[in-house]
Amino acid sequence: MRKIALLLAMFLIPACCLAISENSVTPQLPVSKQLKQQLLGTQVFIQIFKEERTLDLYGKIGNEYRLLDSFRICDFSGGLGPKRTEGDFKSPEGFYSVHFNQLKPDSHFYRAINLGFPNQFDRENGYSGNYLMIHGNCVSIGCYAMTNAYMDQIYTYVNAALRNGQSEVEVNIFPFRMTENNMQRHRDSAYISFWKQLKPGYDYFLKYKRPPTMTVSNGQYVLSQTPFSAPPEAASKHFLALTQTK
């Protein structure tokens, strides 16, 4: 009986550990609707996952970012992999920043947020393209298209954050949730070396609940922020301060 118990333990313990590991990358549950409404005006952060067709919107509470809501991406084009050439119909992947002048409240596609493609990484690698957006109208050629109702919410929170003092909103775009299993599943992709550059940024947010600081060195993304070197930040502005968002 002891041998049988030992054998069962040998099989069950790894399975249990695997379950814990997989659960550790399960997306956060969104905050309550009431708290979400109260957080209008706080700093925000966006993650996009192509394969899962998901846009996650986070809001800052103290020094951590909590999930406000997950939105189904209505459409994107070109499949997995980064945008490289104007006219390739690809939607971007990588690390982008949105400033107030990149908001388009009167877009032909309802409302739009310009991602700022090409960024430094794209320029150093000779990638071309313009006007890559998150927008409404549920139709896309190289953009991330949402329903108008979803775009209303996303735009409202980004606009409020920028009006309330956030200098830029970080948008991290990944081909998929970059778990070890997913990386292994895509190990033979022509894009795997590029995706390995994205993974440290994904892992950093997963662990510390703060957007990563990514720089570009020799045409590659590099995580420059560590838990030991990251500068301390003051707590978020009171998230009920909404007067500047009008």
C-alpha positions as CSV (number, residue, x, y, z in Angstrom):
1,M,0.0,0.0,0.0
2,R,2.8,2.4,0.8
3,K,4.4,1.8,-2.6
4,I,1.0,2.5,-4.3
5,A,0.6,5.7,-2.2
6,L,4.1,6.8,-3.1
7,L,3.5,6.2,-6.8
8,L,0.2,8.2,-6.6
9,A,2.0,11.0,-4.9
10,M,4.7,11.1,-7.6
11,F,2.0,11.5,-10.3
12,L,-0.3,13.9,-8.4
13,I,2.2,16.3,-7.1
14,P,3.5,17.4,-10.5
15,A,0.0,17.7,-11.7
16,C,-0.9,19.9,-8.7
17,C,2.1,22.1,-9.3
18,L,1.3,22.5,-12.9
19,A,-2.3,23.5,-12.0
20,I,-0.9,26.2,-9.6
21,S,1.5,27.4,-12.3
22,E,-1.3,27.7,-14.9
23,N,-3.6,29.4,-12.4
24,S,-0.9,32.0,-11.7
25,V,-1.3,33.4,-15.2
26,T,-5.1,33.4,-15.1
27,P,-6.2,37.0,-15.9
28,Q,-7.4,39.1,-13.0
29,L,-11.1,39.3,-12.3
30,P,-12.5,42.8,-13.1
31,V,-13.3,45.1,-10.2
32,S,-16.9,45.7,-9.4
33,K,-19.0,47.9,-11.6
34,Q,-19.3,50.4,-8.8
35,L,-15.5,50.6,-8.2
36,K,-14.9,50.8,-12.0
37,Q,-17.1,53.9,-12.1
38,Q,-15.3,55.5,-9.2
39,L,-11.9,54.9,-11.0
40,L,-12.8,57.1,-13.9
41,G,-9.9,59.6,-14.0
42,T,-7.2,57.3,-12.5
43,Q,-4.2,56.3,-14.5
44,V,-4.9,53.4,-17.0
45,F,-2.9,50.8,-18.9
46,I,-3.9,48.6,-21.8
47,Q,-2.9,45.1,-22.8
48,I,-4.0,43.5,-26.1
49,F,-3.9,39.8,-26.9
50,K,-4.5,38.9,-30.6
51,E,-5.1,35.1,-30.3
52,E,-7.5,35.5,-27.5
53,R,-9.1,38.6,-29.2
54,T,-9.0,40.4,-25.9
55,L,-8.3,44.0,-24.8
56,D,-7.7,44.4,-21.1
57,L,-8.2,47.8,-19.5
58,Y,-6.5,48.4,-16.1
59,G,-6.8,51.2,-13.7
60,K,-4.3,52.3,-11.0
61,I,-5.1,51.9,-7.3
62,G,-2.1,52.9,-5.2
63,N,0.9,51.5,-7.0
64,E,-0.8,48.6,-8.6
65,Y,-3.0,48.3,-11.7
66,R,-6.3,46.4,-11.3
67,L,-8.4,45.0,-14.2
68,L,-11.3,47.4,-14.9
69,D,-12.8,45.3,-17.8
70,S,-11.9,42.9,-20.6
71,F,-13.3,43.6,-24.0
72,R,-13.7,41.3,-27.0
73,I,-11.9,42.6,-30.0
74,C,-14.4,42.7,-32.8
75,D,-11.8,42.4,-35.6
76,F,-8.1,42.7,-36.5
77,S,-6.3,41.7,-39.7
78,G,-3.2,39.9,-40.8
79,G,-3.0,37.2,-38.1
80,L,-0.2,36.8,-35.6
81,G,3.1,38.6,-36.0
82,P,4.3,42.3,-36.0
83,K,3.4,44.8,-38.6
84,R,6.4,45.4,-40.8
85,T,5.3,47.0,-44.1
86,E,2.7,49.5,-45.1
87,G,0.0,47.5,-46.9
88,D,0.7,44.2,-45.3
89,F,-2.6,44.5,-43.4
90,K,-0.9,43.4,-40.2
91,S,-2.0,44.8,-36.8
92,P,1.0,45.9,-34.7
93,E,2.6,44.0,-31.8
94,G,4.9,45.5,-29.3
95,F,5.0,48.4,-26.8
96,Y,3.3,51.7,-27.6
97,S,2.4,54.9,-25.9
98,V,-0.7,57.1,-26.3
99,H,-0.6,60.9,-25.7
100,F,-3.6,63.2,-25.6
101,N,-3.0,64.3,-29.2
102,Q,-3.4,60.7,-30.4
103,L,-7.1,60.6,-29.4
104,K,-9.6,61.0,-32.3
105,P,-13.1,61.7,-30.9
106,D,-14.4,62.4,-34.4
107,S,-12.9,59.5,-36.3
108,H,-14.5,58.0,-39.4
109,F,-14.5,54.8,-37.3
110,Y,-16.6,56.3,-34.5
111,R,-13.8,57.0,-32.0
112,A,-10.2,56.1,-32.3
113,I,-6.9,56.0,-30.3
114,N,-3.8,56.2,-32.5
115,L,-1.2,53.7,-31.2
116,G,1.7,55.7,-32.4
117,F,3.1,53.2,-35.0
118,P,5.9,53.3,-36.0
119,N,7.6,53.6,-32.6
120,Q,11.3,53.6,-32.0
121,F,11.6,49.8,-32.4
122,D,9.6,49.9,-35.6
123,R,11.7,52.7,-37.1
124,E,15.0,51.1,-36.2
125,N,13.9,47.9,-38.0
126,G,12.7,49.8,-41.0
127,Y,9.0,49.1,-40.5
128,S,6.5,51.3,-42.2
129,G,2.8,52.2,-41.8
130,N,0.6,54.9,-40.4
131,Y,-2.7,55.5,-38.6
132,L,-2.8,52.2,-36.8
133,M,-5.6,52.5,-34.3
134,I,-7.9,51.1,-31.7
135,H,-11.3,52.2,-33.0
136,G,-15.0,51.5,-33.3
137,N,-17.2,50.4,-36.2
138,C,-16.1,46.7,-35.8
139,V,-14.1,46.6,-39.1
140,S,-10.3,46.6,-39.4
141,I,-7.5,46.8,-41.9
142,G,-4.4,46.8,-39.7
143,C,-6.2,48.2,-36.7
144,Y,-7.9,46.8,-33.6
145,A,-11.6,47.3,-34.1
146,M,-14.1,47.2,-31.3
147,T,-17.9,47.6,-31.1
148,N,-18.9,51.2,-30.6
149,A,-20.2,50.4,-27.2
150,Y,-16.9,48.9,-26.1
151,M,-15.0,51.7,-27.8
152,D,-17.0,54.3,-25.8
153,Q,-15.8,52.8,-22.5
154,I,-12.2,52.4,-23.6
155,Y,-12.0,55.9,-25.0
156,T,-13.7,57.5,-22.0
157,Y,-11.2,56.0,-19.5
158,V,-8.1,56.8,-21.6
159,N,-9.4,60.4,-22.2
160,A,-10.2,60.9,-18.6
161,A,-6.7,59.6,-17.5
162,L,-4.9,61.9,-19.9
163,R,-7.0,64.9,-18.9
164,N,-6.4,64.2,-15.2
165,G,-2.6,64.3,-15.5
166,Q,-1.4,61.0,-16.9
167,S,1.3,62.0,-19.4
168,E,0.9,58.9,-21.6
169,V,-1.0,55.6,-21.6
170,E,1.0,52.5,-22.2
171,V,-0.4,49.9,-24.7
172,N,1.3,46.5,-24.7
173,I,0.3,44.3,-27.6
174,F,1.0,40.6,-27.6
175,P,0.3,37.8,-30.0
176,F,-1.2,35.7,-27.2
177,R,-0.9,35.4,-23.4
178,M,2.7,34.6,-23.2
179,T,2.7,31.6,-20.9
180,E,5.4,29.0,-21.2
181,N,2.8,26.6,-22.8
182,N,1.9,29.1,-25.4
183,M,5.5,30.0,-26.2
184,Q,6.2,26.3,-26.6
185,R,3.2,25.9,-28.8
186,H,4.5,28.6,-31.1
187,R,8.2,27.7,-30.9
188,D,8.4,27.0,-34.6
189,S,6.9,30.3,-35.7
190,A,9.0,32.7,-37.9
191,Y,8.3,35.3,-35.2
192,I,9.5,33.4,-32.2
193,S,12.7,35.5,-31.7
194,F,10.6,38.7,-31.8
195,W,8.1,37.3,-29.3
196,K,10.9,36.4,-26.9
197,Q,11.7,40.1,-26.8
198,L,8.1,40.8,-25.7
199,K,7.8,38.1,-23.0
200,P,9.9,39.9,-20.3
201,G,7.4,42.8,-20.4
202,Y,4.5,40.4,-20.2
203,D,6.1,38.6,-17.2
204,Y,6.9,41.8,-15.4
205,F,3.3,43.1,-15.4
206,L,2.1,39.6,-14.4
207,K,4.3,39.6,-11.4
208,Y,4.3,43.2,-10.2
209,K,1.0,44.5,-11.5
210,R,2.8,47.6,-13.0
211,P,3.5,48.3,-16.7
212,P,7.0,47.5,-17.7
213,T,9.5,50.1,-18.8
214,M,10.7,48.9,-22.2
215,T,13.6,50.5,-24.1
216,V,15.1,49.7,-27.5
217,S,18.7,48.7,-27.9
218,N,20.3,47.6,-31.2
219,G,16.8,47.2,-32.7
220,Q,15.5,45.0,-30.0
221,Y,13.1,45.5,-27.1
222,V,14.8,45.4,-23.7
223,L,13.2,45.4,-20.2
224,S,15.0,48.2,-18.4
225,Q,12.9,48.1,-15.2
226,T,13.5,45.7,-12.4
227,P,11.9,45.6,-8.9
228,F,15.2,46.9,-7.5
229,S,15.9,49.7,-9.9
230,A,12.4,50.9,-10.6
231,P,11.9,54.5,-9.3
232,P,9.3,54.8,-6.6
233,E,6.0,56.4,-7.7
234,A,3.6,58.5,-5.7
235,A,0.2,57.0,-5.1
236,S,-2.5,57.6,-7.7
237,K,-4.3,60.8,-7.6
238,H,-7.6,60.5,-5.9
239,F,-9.7,58.6,-8.3
240,L,-12.8,60.6,-7.6
241,A,-11.2,63.8,-9.0
242,L,-13.2,64.0,-12.2
243,T,-13.6,67.7,-12.8
244,Q,-10.7,67.8,-15.3
245,T,-12.2,65.1,-17.5
246,K,-15.1,67.1,-18.8
